[in-house]
Amino acid sequence: MVETFLSSSPMAQHKSFSSSSVSNRPISLLNGLLLLVSLLLLLGVFLPWAGSPLFPFPNVSSSSSSLPSNWRDYSLSQAAEFVAKDGTVIICAVSYPFLPFLNNWLISVSRQKHQHKVLVIAEDYATLYKVNKKWPGHAVLIPPALDSQTAHKFGSPGFFNFTSRRPQHLLQLLELGYNVMYNDVDMVWLQDPFQYLEGSHDAYFTDDRTTIKPLNHSHALPTPDRNGLHDFLASHEWRKASNEAMDQRTSIWVDLYLLSQAAFPTGGLYFKNETWVEETKGKHVIVHNNYIIGYDNKMKRFQDFGLWLQRLFSSASPLSYSSNSILSRNSLLLLITLLVILGVFLPWAGSPLFLFPNTYSPSSSSSLPSKWDDYSLAKATKFVAKNGTLIVCTVSYPFFPFLNNWLISVSRQKHQDKVLVIAEDYATLYKVNSKWPGHAGFFNLTSRRPEHLLQLLELGYNVMNNDVDMVWLQDPFPYLEGSHDVYFMDDKTTIKPLSHSHDLPPSARNGRTNICSCMIFLRPTNGAKLLMKQWIKELHAQPWSKSNKGNDQPGFNWALGKTAHQVDVYLLSQAAFPTGGVYFRNKTWVKETKGKHVIIHNNYIVGFNNKMKRFRQFGLWLVDDHALESPLGKLE
């Protein structure tokens, strides 16, 4: 559908809201949790009076007394009065089959701190009761109710019945005097949209065409098509009616504002034009999953692009709350006060109430940005580097479980504080930093890994790069002998003698070595920088780059061959750093080298599930039983 904002009067001013990153500071030890529980029990004894803020209440506001005993009696005016903040309401219309999409959308809205303004227009009683059970007062049904079991197909009569009532809902809210933002629930918020509602126009809308506009395009009503219609909405008959309403006959009476295409892209651009998405990176505010038909297809596309948030962020949705287990705001404030008081009387090192993960120290947290999009590589490295060294990995959202598995093994060697996660998407950026503030950044570079590494070298840091399909069994740093420019491992499966040479191995017949680019250690020397620059050149070279899209290892090996005489390289021990083609396929060799293995690489196998299965078979899938050893904790 469409993202629409309507002002209750031409002169109404919107308010801008800025999102801020909220860091989680979980108490890490069991004794800390036990002490908290004990305190609550003691206070429960001494503060037993009714209404004490220490006792759990449903997640409702102080005006909950105005809520009806029967949700069928809940009117739109009552609901709007209950949820509106600063005269503004955010609404969506949902039928029961689309509750997962509602939840996904709510997670993204909650991240921008606007969930309290949301009113769900329930299209059936199942949705009305489900939402209000979890989130009292935030759903209303305006009769007649529709069939709750049918996920209406796009373009069908049922779909028209579902969508055609929306203008009535919007008009009622405007008549009540509210500013109204309407969203479809197949949308995801990446930033706060309210700051983009410039001026005091009557209506704000998005263009549903896929034709690319200049970044500074006009915000006036675009030229209609041959039929005299515009294309602002993406829903069959309602689209036709709405665009007819928004033609030149009404535009002279209505002050309209076309929102930025880069900020509010249609699905026909965002999911189908990689070049445009790359060029406008960081500008996207609300992404619409349209230009695709079918419930499962929409879900799959969200998952493919890292925008299906409820897999890992379900607790961020208001619908995840239980009406009988959420502490009121007063309760939370009192708990915080208790912790502060205890902080005064228990300031000694090691107090169990203050043993947090090494993610946020008062001295360093001030350097973190209020918005992770503004987190630069220089700031990130300064925050995480220890003794001039950091460990980096590059991760996209689907590989989060492997990131967690790798982090557990790194944490066991006491090096997790040096880790910087280079996020390939915003879902990863926000997920890591919500759990582990400051340890993830999103850096817009074209050649990915070598550019990241080169920048870090230019900043003067020693850098270890790992793929997250690795597991540490020992501390690798003692094996980085000498002061060479670059350390790496051989990816061949040929067994080497334990005392093998540490020089660059001879190249194959095609003139290229077979060195693994997945485990590299670099010192900030001219030789290491030269190798990274050559690697970047090779990634842009022809003809190999097209046929090896997504695989930078061939380019790394070509770069090694061309710079070997200028770079001091060191081949790591095969027994300590074995390739997956040896470790997982040669039981005899593994037995002979037992106790020498340092980092195991799960390569020489393709597929997410295959890699996970192999790790499990060899006892290297740590997240099942040891998730709490990771700085990210147990993933939801």
ZAMARGU-4260 file (C-alpha; in steps of 0.2 Angstrom, whole numbers, plus 5000, padded with zeros to 4 digits):
<rodrens>
0) 5000/5000/5000 | 5006/5017/5004 | 5014/5027/5018 | 5003/5042/5020 | 5003/5057/5033
5) 4988/5068/5035 | 4987/5084/5045 | 4971/5088/5054 | 4972/5106/5048 | 4983/5115/5035
10) 4992/5125/5048 | 4996/5110/5059 | 5014/5108/5063 | 5022/5091/5065 | 5035/5087/5078
15) 5052/5080/5074 | 5057/5065/5084 | 5075/5059/5085 | 5079/5040/5088 | 5092/5036/5100
20) 5101/5020/5103 | 5097/5011/5119 | 5110/5000/5126 | 5106/4984/5135 | 5116/4982/5151
25) 5111/4964/5157 | 5117/4958/5174 | 5129/4944/5169 | 5130/4933/5185 | 5117/4922/5193
30) 5121/4929/5210 | 5117/4947/5204 | 5100/4941/5198 | 5097/4932/5214 | 5101/4947/5224
35) 5089/4957/5214 | 5075/4945/5217 | 5079/4945/5235 | 5077/4963/5236 | 5061/4963/5227
40) 5054/4950/5239 | 5060/4960/5254 | 5052/4976/5247 | 5036/4966/5244 | 5035/4962/5262
45) 5037/4980/5268 | 5027/4988/5254 | 5012/4977/5253 | 4999/4991/5250 | 4988/4991/5235
50) 4995/5000/5220 | 5013/4998/5225 | 5023/5002/5209 | 5034/4986/5213 | 5020/4975/5208
55) 5017/4970/5190 | 5003/4978/5180 | 4998/4976/5162 | 5007/4987/5149 | 4994/5000/5149
60) 4995/5019/5152 | 4988/5028/5167 | 4972/5031/5158 | 4968/5013/5157 | 4953/5016/5168
65) 4944/5023/5152 | 4946/5006/5143 | 4930/4996/5141 | 4926/4980/5149 | 4921/4973/5132
70) 4932/4977/5117 | 4916/4977/5105 | 4911/4993/5114 | 4927/5002/5111 | 4924/5016/5099
75) 4937/5024/5087 | 4936/5041/5097 | 4940/5032/5113 | 4954/5022/5105 | 4961/5038/5097
80) 4961/5047/5113 | 4969/5033/5122 | 4984/5031/5110 | 4987/5049/5103 | 5002/5058/5108
85) 5004/5076/5104 | 4989/5076/5093 | 4996/5062/5082 | 4990/5044/5078 | 4999/5031/5068
90) 4986/5018/5061 | 4987/5002/5051 | 4973/4991/5046 | 4976/4972/5049 | 4966/4955/5047
95) 4971/4940/5057 | 4982/4931/5044 | 4993/4946/5043 | 4998/4947/5062 | 5016/4942/5059
100) 5018/4957/5047 | 5010/4968/5060 | 5022/4962/5073 | 5037/4964/5061 | 5031/4982/5057
105) 5029/4986/5075 | 5046/4980/5079 | 5053/4993/5067 | 5041/5007/5073 | 5047/5003/5091
110) 5065/5005/5087 | 5060/5023/5082 | 5051/5026/5099 | 5034/5029/5091 | 5025/5013/5095
115) 5014/5021/5109 | 5005/5031/5095 | 5000/5016/5085 | 4982/5011/5083 | 4978/4995/5075
120) 4961/4995/5065 | 4956/4977/5067 | 4947/4970/5052 | 4940/4955/5062 | 4937/4950/5080
125) 4951/4938/5081 | 4963/4952/5078 | 4954/4964/5090 | 4955/4952/5104 | 4972/4946/5100
130) 4980/4963/5100 | 4971/4970/5115 | 4975/4955/5125 | 4994/4958/5123 | 4993/4977/5121
135) 4977/4983/5129 | 4969/4998/5121 | 4979/4998/5104 | 4966/4989/5093 | 4949/4994/5088
140) 4936/4986/5076 | 4924/4997/5066 | 4909/4986/5061 | 4906/4976/5050 | 4919/4963/5054
145) 4927/4953/5040 | 4931/4935/5038 | 4946/4932/5050 | 4952/4916/5041 | 4955/4923/5024
150) 4971/4931/5018 | 4964/4941/5004 | 4972/4939/4988 | 4978/4956/4980 | 4965/4962/4968
155) 4951/4951/4974 | 4934/4957/4979 | 4938/4952/4997 | 4954/4963/4996 | 4944/4977/4990
160) 4932/4976/5004 | 4947/4975/5016 | 4955/4991/5009 | 4940/5002/5003 | 4936/5006/5021
165) 4952/5015/5025 | 4948/5032/5019 | 4933/5032/5030 | 4944/5028/5045 | 4956/5042/5040
170) 4942/5054/5038 | 4934/5050/5055 | 4951/5053/5064 | 4954/5070/5054 | 4936/5075/5060
175) 4941/5071/5078 | 4956/5083/5075 | 4971/5072/5075 | 4986/5071/5063 | 4986/5054/5056
180) 5000/5043/5048 | 4994/5028/5039 | 5005/5013/5035 | 5003/4996/5028 | 5011/4982/5038
185) 5021/4976/5024 | 5033/4991/5028 | 5048/4992/5038 | 5055/5008/5047 | 5073/5011/5046
190) 5073/5029/5052 | 5061/5041/5061 | 5049/5047/5047 | 5042/5062/5056 | 5058/5072/5053
195) 5054/5071/5034 | 5037/5078/5036 | 5043/5096/5032 | 5032/5111/5032 | 5013/5111/5037
200) 5005/5104/5021 | 4988/5095/5021 | 4994/5078/5015 | 5010/5069/5013 | 5012/5054/5001
205) 5024/5043/4991 | 5025/5040/4973 | 5023/5022/4968 | 5031/5023/4951 | 5048/5014/4949
210) 5055/5028/4938 | 5071/5035/4947 | 5069/5053/4952 | 5084/5065/4955 | 5088/5066/4974
215) 5082/5084/4974 | 5066/5080/4965 | 5051/5092/4966 | 5039/5089/4980 | 5024/5095/4970
220) 5011/5083/4963 | 5018/5073/4948 | 5011/5074/4931 | 4997/5061/4929 | 4998/5046/4917
225) 4989/5045/4900 | 4973/5041/4909 | 4974/5056/4919 | 4978/5046/4935 | 4993/5047/4947
230) 5001/5031/4955 | 5003/5034/4973 | 4994/5019/4980 | 4997/5000/4976 | 4980/4993/4979
235) 4968/4989/4965 | 4951/4998/4966 | 4956/5009/4981 | 4971/5015/4972 | 4960/5020/4957
240) 4948/5029/4968 | 4962/5038/4978 | 4972/5043/4963 | 4956/5050/4955 | 4953/5059/4971
245) 4970/5066/4970 | 4969/5073/4953 | 4970/5091/4946 | 4952/5094/4952 | 4957/5093/4970
250) 4975/5097/4970 | 4970/5116/4968 | 4961/5115/4985 | 4973/5103/4994 | 4991/5107/4999
255) 5000/5091/4994 | 5018/5086/4998 | 5027/5072/4988 | 5039/5063/5000 | 5057/5059/4995
260) 5059/5044/4984 | 5076/5040/4992 | 5068/5040/5009 | 5052/5032/5005 | 5056/5020/4991
265) 5043/5008/4983 | 5047/4990/4983 | 5049/4991/4964 | 5065/5001/4967 | 5072/4995/4984
270) 5071/4976/4980 | 5074/4977/4961 | 5088/4990/4958 | 5104/4986/4968 | 5113/5000/4960
275) 5100/5013/4966 | 5100/5006/4983 | 5119/5007/4984 | 5119/5025/4978 | 5105/5030/4991
280) 5112/5020/5005 | 5109/5028/5022 | 5094/5038/5015 | 5080/5025/5017 | 5067/5028/5030
285) 5052/5017/5026 | 5054/5003/5014 | 5038/4996/5006 | 5037/4977/5002 | 5026/4980/4987
290) 5028/4975/4969 | 5026/4957/4974 | 5011/4947/4977 | 5008/4933/4990 | 5010/4932/5009
295) 5024/4919/5008 | 5033/4929/4994 | 5033/4945/5004 | 5039/4936/5020 | 5053/4927/5010
300) 5059/4944/5002 | 5059/4952/5019 | 5070/4938/5025 | 5081/4938/5010 | 5085/4957/5013
305) 5087/4955/5032 | 5071/4965/5035 | 5061/4950/5043 | 5065/4957/5061 | 5054/4946/5072
310) 5065/4931/5070 | 5078/4939/5081 | 5070/4955/5088 | 5052/4948/5093 | 5054/4955/5111
315) 5055/4973/5103 | 5037/4972/5098 | 5023/4978/5110 | 5014/4962/5105 | 5027/4951/5114
320) 5022/4958/5131 | 5012/4949/5142 | 4998/4959/5150 | 5001/4951/5167 | 5020/4951/5168
325) 5025/4969/5163 | 5031/4981/5176 | 5024/4998/5176 | 5034/5013/5172 | 5034/5017/5191
330) 5041/5000/5195 | 5055/5002/5183 | 5060/5019/5189 | 5060/5012/5207 | 5071/4997/5202
335) 5083/5009/5194 | 5083/5020/5209 | 5087/5005/5220 | 5101/5000/5209 | 5108/5018/5210
340) 5107/5017/5229 | 5115/5000/5230 | 5129/5007/5218 | 5133/5020/5231 | 5134/5007/5246
345) 5141/4993/5236 | 5155/5002/5225 | 5168/4989/5228 | 5175/4980/5213 | 5167/4964/5208
350) 5150/4968/5216 | 5138/4955/5207 | 5126/4969/5204 | 5138/4978/5193 | 5146/4964/5183
355) 5141/4969/5166 | 5148/4962/5150 | 5163/4972/5143 | 5152/4982/5131 | 5149/4998/5140
360) 5161/5007/5152 | 5156/5024/5158 | 5173/5031/5152 | 5171/5025/5134 | 5152/5025/5131
365) 5152/5044/5129 | 5161/5042/5112 | 5147/5031/5105 | 5135/5040/5093 | 5116/5043/5097
370) 5113/5035/5080 | 5122/5020/5073 | 5121/5026/5055 | 5133/5040/5060 | 5146/5027/5068
375) 5162/5029/5058 | 5176/5016/5056 | 5188/5028/5065 | 5176/5029/5080 | 5172/5011/5080
380) 5191/5005/5080 | 5195/5018/5093 | 5181/5011/5104 | 5186/4992/5102 | 5205/4992/5099
385) 5216/4985/5113 | 5234/4988/5113 | 5233/4994/5095 | 5225/4978/5089 | 5208/4973/5083
390) 5199/4958/5076 | 5186/4961/5062 | 5173/4950/5054 | 5161/4954/5040 | 5143/4948/5043
395) 5126/4948/5035 | 5110/4946/5045 | 5106/4927/5040 | 5124/4922/5047 | 5120/4929/5064
400) 5120/4911/5072 | 5138/4909/5065 | 5143/4925/5072 | 5137/4920/5089 | 5146/4903/5088
405) 5162/4912/5083 | 5161/4925/5096 | 5159/4911/5110 | 5175/4903/5104 | 5184/4920/5104
410) 5177/4925/5121 | 5185/4909/5128 | 5202/4915/5123 | 5198/4932/5131 | 5199/4942/5115
415) 5181/4947/5112 | 5184/4965/5118 | 5194/4968/5102 | 5181/4962/5090 | 5173/4974/5078
420) 5158/4967/5067 | 5157/4975/5050 | 5139/4974/5046 | 5133/4970/5029 | 5116/4977/5032
425) 5106/4988/5044 | 5098/4973/5053 | 5115/4966/5058 | 5121/4984/5063 | 5106/4987/5075
430) 5105/4969/5082 | 5124/4968/5087 | 5124/4986/5094 | 5107/4983/5104 | 5116/4968/5112
435) 5134/4974/5112 | 5135/4993/5110 | 5149/5000/5099 | 5155/4983/5092 | 5146/4984/5075
440) 5148/4997/5061 | 5141/4999/5044 | 5154/5006/5032 | 5149/5011/5014 | 5164/5004/5004
445) 5164/4996/4987 | 5177/4982/4988 | 5172/4977/5005 | 5185/4967/5014 | 5201/4974/5007
450) 5195/4992/5009 | 5190/4989/5027 | 5207/4982/5031 | 5216/4995/5021 | 5207/5009/5031
455) 5211/5001/5047 | 5230/4999/5043 | 5230/5018/5038 | 5223/5022/5055 | 5238/5013/5062
460) 5230/4997/5069 | 5236/4978/5068 | 5221/4969/5061 | 5216/4951/5062 | 5202/4946/5049
465) 5191/4931/5052 | 5177/4923/5043 | 5163/4918/5055 | 5162/4900/5050 | 5178/4898/5060
470) 5180/4892/5078 | 5195/4896/5090 | 5202/4882/5100 | 5217/4891/5107 | 5223/4909/5107
475) 5230/4912/5090 | 5241/4928/5094 | 5256/4918/5101 | 5257/4910/5084 | 5260/4926/5075
480) 5279/4925/5077 | 5291/4939/5072 | 5286/4956/5064 | 5281/4951/5047 | 5269/4962/5036
485) 5255/4948/5033 | 5251/4931/5041 | 5239/4919/5032 | 5235/4901/5030 | 5236/4889/5015
490) 5220/4883/5008 | 5227/4867/5000 | 5223/4850/5007 | 5240/4843/5004 | 5247/4837/5021
495) 5263/4847/5025 | 5277/4842/5037 | 5275/4849/5055 | 5291/4859/5052 | 5285/4866/5035
500) 5292/4882/5027 | 5283/4898/5032 | 5287/4906/5015 | 5274/4909/5001 | 5270/4892/4993
505) 5274/4890/4975 | 5259/4895/4963 | 5249/4882/4953 | 5250/4880/4934 | 5239/4895/4932
510) 5251/4906/4941 | 5240/4908/4956 | 5243/4903/4974 | 5229/4895/4985 | 5230/4905/5001
515) 5215/4907/5011 | 5209/4925/5013 | 5197/4921/5027 | 5211/4921/5041 | 5223/4936/5039
520) 5233/4946/5051 | 5241/4962/5045 | 5253/4975/5053 | 5251/4993/5048 | 5266/4992/5037
525) 5269/4999/5019 | 5270/4981/5013 | 5253/4976/5021 | 5245/4992/5013 | 5253/4988/4996
530) 5245/4971/4997 | 5228/4978/5001 | 5229/4991/4987 | 5233/4977/4975 | 5219/4966/4981
535) 5207/4981/4978 | 5213/4983/4960 | 5212/4964/4957 | 5193/4964/4963 | 5190/4977/4949
540) 5200/4968/4936 | 5194/4958/4921 | 5190/4944/4917 | 5190/4935/4933 | 5180/4946/4944
545) 5163/4943/4935 | 5165/4924/4936 | 5169/4925/4954 | 5156/4937/4960 | 5155/4937/4979
550) 5172/4927/4981 | 5187/4939/4984 | 5200/4925/4987 | 5206/4923/4969 | 5209/4942/4969
555) 5219/4940/4985 | 5230/4927/4978 | 5233/4937/4962 | 5238/4951/4973 | 5250/4940/4983
560) 5258/4934/4967 | 5261/4952/4961 | 5267/4960/4977 | 5276/4945/4985 | 5294/4952/4982
565) 5289/4968/4991 | 5279/4961/5005 | 5286/4951/5020 | 5273/4937/5021 | 5272/4923/5034
570) 5263/4906/5031 | 5255/4900/5047 | 5257/4882/5053 | 5245/4870/5044 | 5243/4860/5060
575) 5238/4876/5070 | 5227/4883/5056 | 5220/4869/5046 | 5208/4871/5031 | 5191/4862/5032
580) 5197/4851/5018 | 5210/4843/5030 | 5202/4845/5048 | 5185/4837/5043 | 5190/4824/5031
585) 5206/4817/5037 | 5204/4808/5054 | 5221/4801/5054 | 5229/4818/5052 | 5218/4826/5065
590) 5223/4812/5078 | 5242/4815/5074 | 5241/4833/5076 | 5229/4833/5092 | 5232/4847/5103
595) 5240/4858/5090 | 5224/4865/5082 | 5221/4884/5085 | 5208/4890/5073 | 5197/4878/5063
600) 5189/4884/5046 | 5173/4876/5041 | 5176/4878/5022 | 5176/4865/5009 | 5158/4863/5011
605) 5143/4874/5004 | 5127/4879/5012 | 5122/4887/5029 | 5113/4871/5035 | 5128/4860/5029
610) 5140/4870/5039 | 5130/4870/5054 | 5127/4851/5053 | 5146/4848/5052 | 5150/4859/5066
615) 5137/4850/5077 | 5144/4833/5071 | 5162/4838/5077 | 5156/4846/5093 | 5160/4864/5087
620) 5142/4871/5087 | 5144/4880/5103 | 5128/4891/5103 | 5116/4877/5108 | 5124/4875/5126
625) 5135/4890/5128 | 5126/4905/5121 | 5128/4915/5137 | 5147/4915/5134 | 5144/4926/5119
630) 5143/4945/5121 | 5127/4944/5111 | 5120/4931/5123 | 5106/4919/5118 | 5098/4924/5102
635) 5079/4925/5103
</rodrens>
